[in-house]
Amino acid sequence: MQTTKILIWVCRLVAAIIMLQTLFFKFTAAPESVYIFDKVHLGAAGRIGSGIAELIASLLILFPKTSVYGAVLAVGVMAGAIASHLFILGIEVMGDHGQLFIYAVLVTVASLYLIWDGRKKLLSLINIK
């Protein structure tokens, strides 16, 4: 039981920290971030919009009562990021050696575990037992 709680907190922290640390680059229009969102034809609106979604997901993930909802949002955002890397950008972007892709995969894996852990809460929303 204690190991599970630790794993859940590790997943929460990994997902939230990765998403929160990338916000600086999105919100300050760092060259890498501008390049990525221009390349996928989303521009500044997509960059800021995804940053806001990641901020909301991170905050929801950090609170135990809402972490499963943040994890669902995070998986959705990361699915877009991973698809962009696989089909448009490539794994490596501007010499990052695949770091952004790896971050997206880590957030996805951590969030999927949080969703699995909170599956009863999600299923109760649609009245499935």
A tleap script that builds the chain and sets N, CA, C and O, in Angstrom:
source leaprc.protein.ff14SB
mol = sequence {
  NMET GLN THR THR LYS ILE LEU ILE TRP VAL
  CYS ARG LEU VAL ALA ALA ILE ILE MET LEU
  GLN THR LEU PHE PHE LYS PHE THR ALA ALA
  PRO GLU SER VAL TYR ILE PHE ASP LYS VAL
  HIE LEU GLY ALA ALA GLY ARG ILE GLY SER
  GLY ILE ALA GLU LEU ILE ALA SER LEU LEU
  ILE LEU PHE PRO LYS THR SER VAL TYR GLY
  ALA VAL LEU ALA VAL GLY VAL MET ALA GLY
  ALA ILE ALA SER HIE LEU PHE ILE LEU GLY
  ILE GLU VAL MET GLY ASP HIE GLY GLN LEU
  PHE ILE TYR ALA VAL LEU VAL THR VAL ALA
  SER LEU TYR LEU ILE TRP ASP GLY ARG LYS
  LYS LEU LEU SER LEU ILE ASN ILE CLYS
}
set mol.1.N position { 0.827 -1.189 0.000 }
set mol.1.CA position { 0.000 0.000 0.000 }
set mol.1.C position { 0.872 1.253 0.000 }
set mol.1.O position { 0.627 2.172 -0.781 }
set mol.2.N position { 1.865 1.303 0.847 }
set mol.2.CA position { 2.757 2.463 0.920 }
set mol.2.C position { 3.523 2.636 -0.391 }
set mol.2.O position { 3.728 3.764 -0.838 }
set mol.3.N position { 3.949 1.534 -1.012 }
set mol.3.CA position { 4.659 1.605 -2.289 }
set mol.3.C position { 3.770 2.205 -3.367 }
set mol.3.O position { 4.239 2.990 -4.191 }
set mol.4.N position { 2.505 1.847 -3.372 }
set mol.4.CA position { 1.565 2.386 -4.350 }
set mol.4.C position { 1.406 3.886 -4.167 }
set mol.4.O position { 1.402 4.629 -5.149 }
set mol.5.N position { 1.276 4.346 -2.925 }
set mol.5.CA position { 1.147 5.783 -2.666 }
set mol.5.C position { 2.387 6.540 -3.134 }
set mol.5.O position { 2.282 7.629 -3.697 }
set mol.6.N position { 3.540 5.967 -2.901 }
set mol.6.CA position { 4.786 6.611 -3.343 }
set mol.6.C position { 4.829 6.675 -4.856 }
set mol.6.O position { 5.188 7.708 -5.421 }
set mol.7.N position { 4.465 5.578 -5.528 }
set mol.7.CA position { 4.459 5.555 -6.988 }
set mol.7.C position { 3.483 6.582 -7.557 }
set mol.7.O position { 3.783 7.248 -8.548 }
set mol.8.N position { 2.328 6.707 -6.933 }
set mol.8.CA position { 1.341 7.691 -7.383 }
set mol.8.C position { 1.918 9.099 -7.260 }
set mol.8.O position { 1.782 9.907 -8.179 }
set mol.9.N position { 2.555 9.396 -6.140 }
set mol.9.CA position { 3.141 10.727 -5.967 }
set mol.9.C position { 4.300 10.966 -6.924 }
set mol.9.O position { 4.472 12.079 -7.422 }
set mol.10.N position { 5.086 9.944 -7.185 }
set mol.10.CA position { 6.170 10.089 -8.168 }
set mol.10.C position { 5.577 10.420 -9.536 }
set mol.10.O position { 6.066 11.312 -10.229 }
set mol.11.N position { 4.535 9.706 -9.919 }
set mol.11.CA position { 3.881 9.983 -11.208 }
set mol.11.C position { 3.306 11.387 -11.246 }
set mol.11.O position { 3.446 12.087 -12.249 }
set mol.12.N position { 2.661 11.807 -10.167 }
set mol.12.CA position { 2.110 13.170 -10.106 }
set mol.12.C position { 3.217 14.204 -10.275 }
set mol.12.O position { 3.091 15.142 -11.062 }
set mol.13.N position { 4.286 14.024 -9.537 }
set mol.13.CA position { 5.377 15.008 -9.581 }
set mol.13.C position { 6.088 15.020 -10.929 }
set mol.13.O position { 6.393 16.088 -11.460 }
set mol.14.N position { 6.352 13.847 -11.483 }
set mol.14.CA position { 7.025 13.782 -12.787 }
set mol.14.C position { 6.191 14.505 -13.841 }
set mol.14.O position { 6.700 15.357 -14.569 }
set mol.15.N position { 4.910 14.160 -13.917 }
set mol.15.CA position { 4.045 14.768 -14.932 }
set mol.15.C position { 3.930 16.274 -14.722 }
set mol.15.O position { 4.082 17.047 -15.668 }
set mol.16.N position { 3.664 16.690 -13.497 }
set mol.16.CA position { 3.457 18.116 -13.225 }
set mol.16.C position { 4.740 18.918 -13.429 }
set mol.16.O position { 4.705 19.988 -14.037 }
set mol.17.N position { 5.845 18.430 -12.941 }
set mol.17.CA position { 7.109 19.177 -13.062 }
set mol.17.C position { 7.508 19.335 -14.525 }
set mol.17.O position { 7.904 20.422 -14.945 }
set mol.18.N position { 7.408 18.271 -15.294 }
set mol.18.CA position { 7.767 18.373 -16.718 }
set mol.18.C position { 6.876 19.388 -17.415 }
set mol.18.O position { 7.366 20.248 -18.146 }
set mol.19.N position { 5.576 19.293 -17.195 }
set mol.19.CA position { 4.681 20.232 -17.877 }
set mol.19.C position { 4.897 21.665 -17.398 }
set mol.19.O position { 4.887 22.595 -18.204 }
set mol.20.N position { 5.091 21.849 -16.107 }
set mol.20.CA position { 5.285 23.205 -15.579 }
set mol.20.C position { 6.592 23.828 -16.065 }
set mol.20.O position { 6.639 25.025 -16.349 }
set mol.21.N position { 7.642 23.035 -16.162 }
set mol.21.CA position { 8.918 23.615 -16.581 }
set mol.21.C position { 8.927 24.007 -18.053 }
set mol.21.O position { 9.705 24.872 -18.454 }
set mol.22.N position { 8.079 23.387 -18.861 }
set mol.22.CA position { 8.036 23.775 -20.278 }
set mol.22.C position { 7.186 25.024 -20.509 }
set mol.22.O position { 7.241 25.620 -21.584 }
set mol.23.N position { 6.404 25.421 -19.509 }
set mol.23.CA position { 5.557 26.609 -19.655 }
set mol.23.C position { 6.372 27.871 -19.898 }
set mol.23.O position { 5.973 28.736 -20.679 }
set mol.24.N position { 7.493 27.972 -19.239 }
set mol.24.CA position { 8.342 29.150 -19.412 }
set mol.24.C position { 8.669 29.366 -20.885 }
set mol.24.O position { 8.612 30.489 -21.385 }
set mol.25.N position { 9.011 28.284 -21.574 }
set mol.25.CA position { 9.395 28.374 -22.983 }
set mol.25.C position { 8.201 28.722 -23.871 }
set mol.25.O position { 8.334 29.470 -24.840 }
set mol.26.N position { 7.042 28.174 -23.532 }
set mol.26.CA position { 5.839 28.474 -24.322 }
set mol.26.C position { 5.397 29.924 -24.120 }
set mol.26.O position { 5.103 30.630 -25.084 }
set mol.27.N position { 5.353 30.355 -22.874 }
set mol.27.CA position { 4.815 31.678 -22.575 }
set mol.27.C position { 5.788 32.820 -22.875 }
set mol.27.O position { 5.362 33.967 -23.007 }
set mol.28.N position { 7.080 32.526 -22.983 }
set mol.28.CA position { 8.053 33.579 -23.310 }
set mol.28.C position { 8.447 33.552 -24.779 }
set mol.28.O position { 9.348 34.283 -25.191 }
set mol.29.N position { 7.791 32.730 -25.564 }
set mol.29.CA position { 8.062 32.628 -27.005 }
set mol.29.C position { 9.524 32.283 -27.288 }
set mol.29.O position { 10.174 32.903 -28.129 }
set mol.30.N position { 10.020 31.284 -26.568 }
set mol.30.CA position { 11.380 30.806 -26.818 }
set mol.30.C position { 11.467 30.305 -28.260 }
set mol.30.O position { 10.501 29.744 -28.777 }
set mol.31.N position { 12.616 30.502 -28.915 }
set mol.31.CA position { 12.748 30.128 -30.328 }
set mol.31.C position { 12.343 28.690 -30.639 }
set mol.31.O position { 11.713 28.443 -31.668 }
set mol.32.N position { 12.688 27.741 -29.778 }
set mol.32.CA position { 12.336 26.341 -30.013 }
set mol.32.C position { 10.823 26.163 -30.014 }
set mol.32.O position { 10.270 25.461 -30.861 }
set mol.33.N position { 10.162 26.807 -29.055 }
set mol.33.CA position { 8.719 26.686 -28.943 }
set mol.33.C position { 8.014 27.338 -30.136 }
set mol.33.O position { 7.061 26.780 -30.679 }
set mol.34.N position { 8.480 28.502 -30.532 }
set mol.34.CA position { 7.908 29.186 -31.695 }
set mol.34.C position { 8.092 28.325 -32.945 }
set mol.34.O position { 7.169 28.185 -33.748 }
set mol.35.N position { 9.284 27.751 -33.104 }
set mol.35.CA position { 9.569 26.890 -34.255 }
set mol.35.C position { 8.593 25.710 -34.305 }
set mol.35.O position { 8.006 25.419 -35.346 }
set mol.36.N position { 8.433 25.040 -33.165 }
set mol.36.CA position { 7.583 23.848 -33.111 }
set mol.36.C position { 6.147 24.194 -33.501 }
set mol.36.O position { 5.557 23.523 -34.349 }
set mol.37.N position { 5.591 25.218 -32.899 }
set mol.37.CA position { 4.182 25.526 -33.146 }
set mol.37.C position { 3.955 26.140 -34.520 }
set mol.37.O position { 2.871 26.002 -35.087 }
set mol.38.N position { 4.963 26.815 -35.062 }
set mol.38.CA position { 4.846 27.287 -36.443 }
set mol.38.C position { 4.913 26.108 -37.411 }
set mol.38.O position { 4.188 26.072 -38.406 }
set mol.39.N position { 5.776 25.157 -37.119 }
set mol.39.CA position { 5.949 23.988 -37.986 }
set mol.39.C position { 4.673 23.137 -38.066 }
set mol.39.O position { 4.371 22.558 -39.109 }
set mol.40.N position { 3.933 23.070 -36.962 }
set mol.40.CA position { 2.690 22.287 -36.964 }
set mol.40.C position { 1.472 23.169 -37.274 }
set mol.40.O position { 0.327 22.744 -37.115 }
set mol.41.N position { 1.738 24.389 -37.712 }
set mol.41.CA position { 0.710 25.342 -38.165 }
set mol.41.C position { -0.296 25.719 -37.076 }
set mol.41.O position { -1.484 25.893 -37.350 }
set mol.42.N position { 0.192 25.845 -35.832 }
set mol.42.CA position { -0.681 26.279 -34.749 }
set mol.42.C position { -0.322 27.672 -34.243 }
set mol.42.O position { -1.132 28.323 -33.584 }
set mol.43.N position { 0.879 28.126 -34.545 }
set mol.43.CA position { 1.299 29.478 -34.201 }
set mol.43.C position { 1.228 29.807 -32.727 }
set mol.43.O position { 1.228 28.927 -31.866 }
set mol.44.N position { 1.168 31.102 -32.462 }
set mol.44.CA position { 1.174 31.589 -31.079 }
set mol.44.C position { -0.062 31.130 -30.310 }
set mol.44.O position { 0.028 30.803 -29.127 }
set mol.45.N position { -1.211 31.105 -30.974 }
set mol.45.CA position { -2.441 30.685 -30.290 }
set mol.45.C position { -2.326 29.231 -29.815 }
set mol.45.O position { -2.738 28.913 -28.700 }
set mol.46.N position { -1.776 28.358 -30.645 }
set mol.46.CA position { -1.588 26.963 -30.256 }
set mol.46.C position { -0.575 26.823 -29.132 }
set mol.46.O position { -0.751 26.013 -28.223 }
set mol.47.N position { 0.482 27.615 -29.199 }
set mol.47.CA position { 1.532 27.583 -28.171 }
set mol.47.C position { 0.963 28.016 -26.830 }
set mol.47.O position { 1.165 27.339 -25.823 }
set mol.48.N position { 0.257 29.133 -26.809 }
set mol.48.CA position { -0.323 29.633 -25.560 }
set mol.48.C position { -1.457 28.717 -25.089 }
set mol.48.O position { -1.571 28.434 -23.896 }
set mol.49.N position { -2.283 28.263 -26.009 }
set mol.49.CA position { -3.382 27.367 -25.653 }
set mol.49.C position { -2.903 26.067 -25.039 }
set mol.49.O position { -3.449 25.609 -24.035 }
set mol.50.N position { -1.883 25.473 -25.639 }
set mol.50.CA position { -1.369 24.222 -25.074 }
set mol.50.C position { -0.690 24.484 -23.734 }
set mol.50.O position { -0.731 23.639 -22.839 }
set mol.51.N position { -0.068 25.651 -23.596 }
set mol.51.CA position { 0.535 26.010 -22.315 }
set mol.51.C position { -0.515 26.131 -21.218 }
set mol.51.O position { -0.308 25.667 -20.096 }
set mol.52.N position { -1.631 26.749 -21.542 }
set mol.52.CA position { -2.723 26.886 -20.563 }
set mol.52.C position { -3.278 25.506 -20.208 }
set mol.52.O position { -3.539 25.225 -19.038 }
set mol.53.N position { -3.458 24.650 -21.207 }
set mol.53.CA position { -3.959 23.291 -20.942 }
set mol.53.C position { -2.981 22.525 -20.050 }
set mol.53.O position { -3.404 21.808 -19.143 }
set mol.54.N position { -1.680 22.670 -20.299 }
set mol.54.CA position { -0.683 21.985 -19.475 }
set mol.54.C position { -0.654 22.551 -18.057 }
set mol.54.O position { -0.459 21.805 -17.097 }
set mol.55.N position { -0.846 23.856 -17.920 }
set mol.55.CA position { -0.894 24.460 -16.586 }
set mol.55.C position { -2.083 23.910 -15.806 }
set mol.55.O position { -1.940 23.528 -14.645 }
set mol.56.N position { -3.243 23.868 -16.432 }
set mol.56.CA position { -4.442 23.328 -15.773 }
set mol.56.C position { -4.237 21.858 -15.417 }
set mol.56.O position { -4.548 21.438 -14.303 }
set mol.57.N position { -3.712 21.077 -16.363 }
set mol.57.CA position { -3.473 19.650 -16.107 }
set mol.57.C position { -2.513 19.468 -14.936 }
set mol.57.O position { -2.739 18.623 -14.070 }
set mol.58.N position { -1.446 20.258 -14.908 }
set mol.58.CA position { -0.454 20.148 -13.824 }
set mol.58.C position { -1.072 20.432 -12.468 }
set mol.58.O position { -0.848 19.695 -11.507 }
set mol.59.N position { -1.850 21.502 -12.392 }
set mol.59.CA position { -2.472 21.857 -11.117 }
set mol.59.C position { -3.461 20.785 -10.677 }
set mol.59.O position { -3.495 20.419 -9.502 }
set mol.60.N position { -4.262 20.281 -11.603 }
set mol.60.CA position { -5.214 19.216 -11.258 }
set mol.60.C position { -4.483 17.958 -10.796 }
set mol.60.O position { -4.918 17.301 -9.850 }
set mol.61.N position { -3.388 17.622 -11.451 }
set mol.61.CA position { -2.625 16.415 -11.097 }
set mol.61.C position { -2.062 16.496 -9.683 }
set mol.61.O position { -1.995 15.486 -8.983 }
set mol.62.N position { -1.663 17.674 -9.265 }
set mol.62.CA position { -1.011 17.809 -7.957 }
set mol.62.C position { -1.956 17.612 -6.774 }
set mol.62.O position { -1.505 17.318 -5.667 }
set mol.63.N position { -3.258 17.770 -6.995 }
set mol.63.CA position { -4.221 17.588 -5.912 }
set mol.63.C position { -4.872 16.214 -6.024 }
set mol.63.O position { -5.488 15.899 -7.042 }
set mol.64.N position { -4.739 15.391 -4.978 }
set mol.64.CA position { -5.235 14.013 -5.049 }
set mol.64.C position { -6.682 13.870 -5.516 }
set mol.64.O position { -6.990 12.937 -6.259 }
set mol.65.N position { -7.571 14.761 -5.107 }
set mol.65.CA position { -8.988 14.625 -5.481 }
set mol.65.C position { -9.226 14.882 -6.963 }
set mol.65.O position { -10.229 14.428 -7.513 }
set mol.66.N position { -8.322 15.601 -7.613 }
set mol.66.CA position { -8.534 15.947 -9.026 }
set mol.66.C position { -7.448 15.392 -9.948 }
set mol.66.O position { -7.453 15.670 -11.147 }
set mol.67.N position { -6.528 14.618 -9.401 }
set mol.67.CA position { -5.376 14.204 -10.224 }
set mol.67.C position { -5.776 13.367 -11.437 }
set mol.67.O position { -5.144 13.469 -12.488 }
set mol.68.N position { -6.804 12.551 -11.310 }
set mol.68.CA position { -7.203 11.716 -12.450 }
set mol.68.C position { -7.722 12.585 -13.602 }
set mol.68.O position { -7.505 12.259 -14.769 }
set mol.69.N position { -8.401 13.676 -13.281 }
set mol.69.CA position { -8.912 14.565 -14.329 }
set mol.69.C position { -7.760 15.306 -15.023 }
set mol.69.O position { -7.769 15.487 -16.241 }
set mol.70.N position { -6.784 15.725 -14.239 }
set mol.70.CA position { -5.597 16.345 -14.817 }
set mol.70.C position { -4.827 15.371 -15.685 }
set mol.70.O position { -4.275 15.747 -16.718 }
set mol.71.N position { -4.793 14.114 -15.259 }
set mol.71.CA position { -4.097 13.093 -16.032 }
set mol.71.C position { -4.775 12.863 -17.377 }
set mol.71.O position { -4.098 12.672 -18.387 }
set mol.72.N position { -6.096 12.878 -17.399 }
set mol.72.CA position { -6.827 12.721 -18.666 }
set mol.72.C position { -6.488 13.883 -19.593 }
set mol.72.O position { -6.219 13.675 -20.776 }
set mol.73.N position { -6.499 15.096 -19.067 }
set mol.73.CA position { -6.150 16.270 -19.867 }
set mol.73.C position { -4.704 16.178 -20.355 }
set mol.73.O position { -4.416 16.483 -21.512 }
set mol.74.N position { -3.800 15.761 -19.476 }
set mol.74.CA position { -2.393 15.642 -19.850 }
set mol.74.C position { -2.194 14.626 -20.975 }
set mol.74.O position { -1.428 14.877 -21.906 }
set mol.75.N position { -2.875 13.488 -20.897 }
set mol.75.CA position { -2.749 12.480 -21.955 }
set mol.75.C position { -3.228 13.049 -23.287 }
set mol.75.O position { -2.620 12.800 -24.328 }
set mol.76.N position { -4.307 13.805 -23.251 }
set mol.76.CA position { -4.804 14.420 -24.477 }
set mol.76.C position { -3.802 15.383 -25.090 }
set mol.76.O position { -3.555 15.344 -26.295 }
set mol.77.N position { -3.227 16.243 -24.266 }
set mol.77.CA position { -2.244 17.212 -24.759 }
set mol.77.C position { -0.991 16.481 -25.251 }
set mol.77.O position { -0.444 16.816 -26.302 }
set mol.78.N position { -0.546 15.494 -24.497 }
set mol.78.CA position { 0.669 14.771 -24.877 }
set mol.78.C position { 0.455 13.913 -26.118 }
set mol.78.O position { 1.396 13.683 -26.879 }
set mol.79.N position { -0.762 13.440 -26.332 }
set mol.79.CA position { -1.046 12.691 -27.565 }
set mol.79.C position { -0.800 13.586 -28.767 }
set mol.79.O position { -0.247 13.144 -29.774 }
set mol.80.N position { -1.209 14.839 -28.664 }
set mol.80.CA position { -0.939 15.796 -29.738 }
set mol.80.C position { 0.542 16.046 -29.914 }
set mol.80.O position { 1.030 16.130 -31.041 }
set mol.81.N position { 1.262 16.166 -28.810 }
set mol.81.CA position { 2.708 16.401 -28.875 }
set mol.81.C position { 3.428 15.203 -29.501 }
set mol.81.O position { 4.282 15.369 -30.372 }
set mol.82.N position { 3.080 14.012 -29.055 }
set mol.82.CA position { 3.729 12.803 -29.590 }
set mol.82.C position { 3.403 12.632 -31.069 }
set mol.82.O position { 4.288 12.320 -31.866 }
set mol.83.N position { 2.154 12.832 -31.438 }
set mol.83.CA position { 1.773 12.719 -32.853 }
set mol.83.C position { 2.529 13.752 -33.693 }
set mol.83.O position { 2.974 13.447 -34.799 }
set mol.84.N position { 2.672 14.957 -33.176 }
set mol.84.CA position { 3.417 15.997 -33.903 }
set mol.84.C position { 4.863 15.582 -34.116 }
set mol.84.O position { 5.422 15.787 -35.193 }
set mol.85.N position { 5.468 14.998 -33.088 }
set mol.85.CA position { 6.852 14.531 -33.221 }
set mol.85.C position { 6.955 13.398 -34.231 }
set mol.85.O position { 7.869 13.383 -35.056 }
set mol.86.N position { 6.037 12.460 -34.175 }
set mol.86.CA position { 6.119 11.281 -35.040 }
set mol.86.C position { 5.814 11.593 -36.502 }
set mol.86.O position { 6.410 10.998 -37.400 }
set mol.87.N position { 4.892 12.521 -36.746 }
set mol.87.CA position { 4.430 12.729 -38.114 }
set mol.87.C position { 4.858 14.041 -38.762 }
set mol.87.O position { 4.773 14.172 -39.983 }
set mol.88.N position { 5.315 15.013 -37.981 }
set mol.88.CA position { 5.662 16.309 -38.563 }
set mol.88.C position { 7.077 16.748 -38.191 }
set mol.88.O position { 7.887 17.060 -39.064 }
set mol.89.N position { 7.363 16.768 -36.904 }
set mol.89.CA position { 8.609 17.366 -36.418 }
set mol.89.C position { 9.811 16.434 -36.465 }
set mol.89.O position { 10.937 16.871 -36.701 }
set mol.90.N position { 9.570 15.163 -36.241 }
set mol.90.CA position { 10.659 14.219 -36.009 }
set mol.90.C position { 10.918 14.117 -34.517 }
set mol.90.O position { 10.474 14.961 -33.739 }
set mol.91.N position { 11.633 13.091 -34.131 }
set mol.91.CA position { 11.920 12.875 -32.710 }
set mol.91.C position { 12.817 13.988 -32.181 }
set mol.91.O position { 12.576 14.516 -31.096 }
set mol.92.N position { 13.828 14.338 -32.923 }
set mol.92.CA position { 14.763 15.396 -32.520 }
set mol.92.C position { 14.325 16.717 -33.145 }
set mol.92.O position { 14.058 16.798 -34.344 }
set mol.93.N position { 14.257 17.745 -32.307 }
set mol.93.CA position { 13.856 19.077 -32.769 }
set mol.93.C position { 14.952 20.071 -32.396 }
set mol.93.O position { 15.297 20.220 -31.224 }
set mol.94.N position { 15.486 20.738 -33.394 }
set mol.94.CA position { 16.498 21.776 -33.196 }
set mol.94.C position { 17.654 21.307 -32.299 }
set mol.94.O position { 18.114 22.044 -31.426 }
set mol.95.N position { 18.107 20.086 -32.527 }
set mol.95.CA position { 19.271 19.573 -31.808 }
set mol.95.C position { 19.026 19.203 -30.356 }
set mol.95.O position { 19.970 19.169 -29.568 }
set mol.96.N position { 17.790 18.927 -29.984 }
set mol.96.CA position { 17.503 18.598 -28.578 }
set mol.96.C position { 17.734 17.126 -28.235 }
set mol.96.O position { 17.503 16.715 -27.098 }
set mol.97.N position { 18.187 16.332 -29.203 }
set mol.97.CA position { 18.462 14.901 -29.015 }
set mol.97.C position { 17.223 14.128 -28.550 }
set mol.97.O position { 17.341 13.109 -27.869 }
set mol.98.N position { 16.037 14.619 -28.923 }
set mol.98.CA position { 14.803 13.929 -28.582 }
set mol.98.C position { 14.276 14.213 -27.187 }
set mol.98.O position { 13.354 13.540 -26.727 }
set mol.99.N position { 14.842 15.194 -26.511 }
set mol.99.CA position { 14.451 15.468 -25.125 }
set mol.99.C position { 12.974 15.827 -24.990 }
set mol.99.O position { 12.307 15.325 -24.085 }
set mol.100.N position { 12.455 16.670 -25.854 }
set mol.100.CA position { 11.042 17.044 -25.763 }
set mol.100.C position { 10.130 15.842 -26.018 }
set mol.100.O position { 9.094 15.693 -25.371 }
set mol.101.N position { 10.520 14.993 -26.959 }
set mol.101.CA position { 9.746 13.781 -27.231 }
set mol.101.C position { 9.752 12.867 -26.001 }
set mol.101.O position { 8.713 12.329 -25.615 }
set mol.102.N position { 10.915 12.698 -25.396 }
set mol.102.CA position { 11.033 11.853 -24.200 }
set mol.102.C position { 10.177 12.421 -23.069 }
set mol.102.O position { 9.507 11.669 -22.362 }
set mol.103.N position { 10.196 13.741 -22.894 }
set mol.103.CA position { 9.355 14.366 -21.866 }
set mol.103.C position { 7.878 14.064 -22.113 }
set mol.103.O position { 7.141 13.743 -21.181 }
set mol.104.N position { 7.451 14.169 -23.366 }
set mol.104.CA position { 6.049 13.899 -23.692 }
set mol.104.C position { 5.688 12.448 -23.376 }
set mol.104.O position { 4.601 12.173 -22.867 }
set mol.105.N position { 6.588 11.531 -23.675 }
set mol.105.CA position { 6.341 10.108 -23.372 }
set mol.105.C position { 6.292 9.882 -21.864 }
set mol.105.O position { 5.434 9.145 -21.381 }
set mol.106.N position { 7.201 10.504 -21.116 }
set mol.106.CA position { 7.205 10.351 -19.654 }
set mol.106.C position { 5.918 10.882 -19.033 }
set mol.106.O position { 5.333 10.237 -18.163 }
set mol.107.N position { 5.478 12.050 -19.476 }
set mol.107.CA position { 4.226 12.609 -18.958 }
set mol.107.C position { 3.066 11.673 -19.293 }
set mol.107.O position { 2.188 11.451 -18.460 }
set mol.108.N position { 3.061 11.131 -20.495 }
set mol.108.CA position { 1.994 10.218 -20.905 }
set mol.108.C position { 1.974 8.965 -20.046 }
set mol.108.O position { 0.914 8.563 -19.567 }
set mol.109.N position { 3.115 8.350 -19.847 }
set mol.109.CA position { 3.184 7.112 -19.049 }
set mol.109.C position { 2.757 7.390 -17.612 }
set mol.109.O position { 1.971 6.633 -17.043 }
set mol.110.N position { 3.267 8.464 -17.021 }
set mol.110.CA position { 2.898 8.808 -15.647 }
set mol.110.C position { 1.400 9.086 -15.548 }
set mol.110.O position { 0.742 8.649 -14.604 }
set mol.111.N position { 0.871 9.807 -16.517 }
set mol.111.CA position { -0.559 10.143 -16.507 }
set mol.111.C position { -1.429 8.913 -16.724 }
set mol.111.O position { -2.488 8.791 -16.110 }
set mol.112.N position { -0.999 8.008 -17.584 }
set mol.112.CA position { -1.763 6.772 -17.789 }
set mol.112.C position { -1.839 5.959 -16.500 }
set mol.112.O position { -2.870 5.353 -16.209 }
set mol.113.N position { -0.757 5.943 -15.729 }
set mol.113.CA position { -0.800 5.239 -14.446 }
set mol.113.C position { -1.791 5.924 -13.499 }
set mol.113.O position { -2.540 5.253 -12.789 }
set mol.114.N position { -1.792 7.250 -13.494 }
set mol.114.CA position { -2.735 7.979 -12.641 }
set mol.114.C position { -4.182 7.714 -13.069 }
set mol.114.O position { -5.075 7.613 -12.228 }
set mol.115.N position { -4.404 7.602 -14.370 }
set mol.115.CA position { -5.747 7.279 -14.868 }
set mol.115.C position { -6.133 5.868 -14.436 }
set mol.115.O position { -7.256 5.633 -13.992 }
set mol.116.N position { -5.204 4.940 -14.567 }
set mol.116.CA position { -5.486 3.564 -14.154 }
set mol.116.C position { -5.810 3.531 -12.655 }
set mol.116.O position { -6.745 2.851 -12.232 }
set mol.117.N position { -5.035 4.266 -11.862 }
set mol.117.CA position { -5.268 4.301 -10.419 }
set mol.117.C position { -6.627 4.932 -10.086 }
set mol.117.O position { -7.286 4.515 -9.134 }
set mol.118.N position { -7.042 5.926 -10.861 }
set mol.118.CA position { -8.297 6.611 -10.590 }
set mol.118.C position { -9.454 6.166 -11.455 }
set mol.118.O position { -10.448 6.881 -11.586 }
set mol.119.N position { -9.332 4.988 -12.047 }
set mol.119.CA position { -10.341 4.516 -12.998 }
set mol.119.C position { -11.728 4.402 -12.383 }
set mol.119.O position { -12.720 4.642 -13.072 }
set mol.120.N position { -11.824 4.044 -11.110 }
set mol.120.CA position { -13.149 3.923 -10.478 }
set mol.120.C position { -13.833 5.286 -10.418 }
set mol.120.O position { -15.043 5.382 -10.626 }
set mol.121.N position { -13.076 6.325 -10.140 }
set mol.121.CA position { -13.644 7.674 -10.097 }
set mol.121.C position { -14.140 8.082 -11.480 }
set mol.121.O position { -15.215 8.668 -11.610 }
set mol.122.N position { -13.363 7.774 -12.503 }
set mol.122.CA position { -13.772 8.113 -13.873 }
set mol.122.C position { -14.997 7.319 -14.297 }
set mol.122.O position { -15.927 7.865 -14.889 }
set mol.123.N position { -14.992 6.038 -13.993 }
set mol.123.CA position { -16.128 5.186 -14.377 }
set mol.123.C position { -17.400 5.583 -13.646 }
set mol.123.O position { -18.497 5.449 -14.189 }
set mol.124.N position { -17.262 6.073 -12.414 }
set mol.124.CA position { -18.451 6.487 -11.673 }
set mol.124.C position { -19.101 7.717 -12.296 }
set mol.124.O position { -20.295 7.954 -12.115 }
set mol.125.N position { -18.308 8.501 -13.032 }
set mol.125.CA position { -18.872 9.670 -13.706 }
set mol.125.C position { -19.894 9.278 -14.779 }
set mol.125.O position { -20.865 9.992 -15.031 }
set mol.126.N position { -19.648 8.134 -15.395 }
set mol.126.CA position { -20.574 7.670 -16.435 }
set mol.126.C position { -21.415 6.498 -15.954 }
set mol.126.O position { -22.054 5.798 -16.738 }
set mol.127.N position { -21.393 6.304 -14.619 }
set mol.127.CA position { -22.249 5.311 -13.967 }
set mol.127.C position { -21.948 3.881 -14.390 }
set mol.127.O position { -22.869 3.085 -14.573 }
set mol.128.N position { -20.672 3.544 -14.548 }
set mol.128.CA position { -20.275 2.165 -14.836 }
set mol.128.C position { -19.599 1.602 -13.602 }
set mol.128.O position { -18.764 2.261 -12.983 }
set mol.129.N position { -19.962 0.391 -13.252 }
set mol.129.CA position { -19.374 -0.217 -12.061 }
set mol.129.C position { -18.466 -1.362 -12.407 }
set mol.129.O position { -17.890 -1.985 -11.515 }
savepdb mol mol.pdb
quit
